[in-house]
Amino acid sequence: MSRLSQLIGVIGLGVRRVVGRLRGAAPGRMTVCILGVAVAVALLVVVTGISLGLANSTTVESEDIDYWIVPDEGGSGSVPLEAEGARLSQVHEVTAELRRDDRIDYASPVVLQPLQLRNPATGEQEYVIAVGVIPTEEQRRVADMEISSLDTAYSHYADGTYDGEWSGQFVAAPSVAERLALTQGETVTVSNGDRSLTVTEINDREMAAGFGEVPAIAMPLAELQSLTGLDRADQADQILVSTTDPAVESDLAEIYPQTDVVSRAGISGVDATPTNLPIAMALAATLVAGGIGVAFVATMMGLELTAGRRELAVLSAVGFSGRTRALVVVSETVTVAVLGGILGAGLGALAIVGVNAGVASAIGIPSLATITPVLIGYALVAAVAVGVCAAPYPLYLTSRTNTLEELTR
């Protein structure tokens, strides 16, 4: 018999011993061991899935937008609210070209900039995040702000001269209206500027950013560009595109160099600062899940082998070498870990569905955690690693087994 056949046979013996214990009269310890690994792997899947979702959070939420053109992650300042960083230029020209495409229902550049507003009647001042968009007559939300009340004449842009009529319109989030004591039709001034803005509508909800809400307003893009100096190069942070044709995505990717086209599949929201949180979360999940899994497998397999030392003695008596017995024990340990990994991956996938449903119901974010085949494969590899790392303790117990003593007991 070849060495490969012997190896396969010994590994198969270990697998059959695990299955036999699970089908036996007292499968308790083995079941607990598998469930322990399953819980650890499920935790790993959920936390890593959330990390993957957070890693994709570079877009502004918009209910009817399917794609976002954003500066890529390698560029400085790819996060929209960063003070200095990469932006898209000549966005009005690009948007006009996009709108001529029959496959595209709506397109608009988006700028997010902090502004300080002041109510001249009360003296109250408030910093807000201003969202600049091109208005549309259709009911549409961008960053949770309903923009259909803004004047669609969009006169200030004036074919790129930025010297047309100033509408001064904006939609205020409820918190902004409350803090500045504003009602529809009232006017505020912009600090460090000579422009005034008038409330056209109080939005029905706040703008969500990550896991919280921020005071925000929505206003015509060209007017916000003029207030913040972005009109000189016609700049924006990203371009939102609504379409029902997935073939558009490849065309969008060719418009600007060093940009990404992000689909709705990623988490929606605004990242206020760049962060390594997703990587840290994934690493912490791996360490915690690995520690829990190794502890469970090593402990329970140790108890199982202690109770079954007579079986190991029988293997020695019929001619199994110490190395072969060790391989049987390792295959048993890894088999238990793999069974737990398979169960845990399934539980983790179900938990991700539940997390997404709960978050969507609570705060309106459609997809917080991401589940992919790669994630499932990663979980199974982690389960195998748990089995390998847990094997030394059962191997130590195997080496301490006295064949003659166990058989004559």
Order of alpha helices (4+ residues) and beta strands (2+ residues): alpha-alpha-beta-alpha-beta-beta-beta-beta-beta-alpha-beta-beta-beta-beta-beta-alpha-beta-alpha-beta-alpha-alpha-alpha-alpha-alpha-alpha
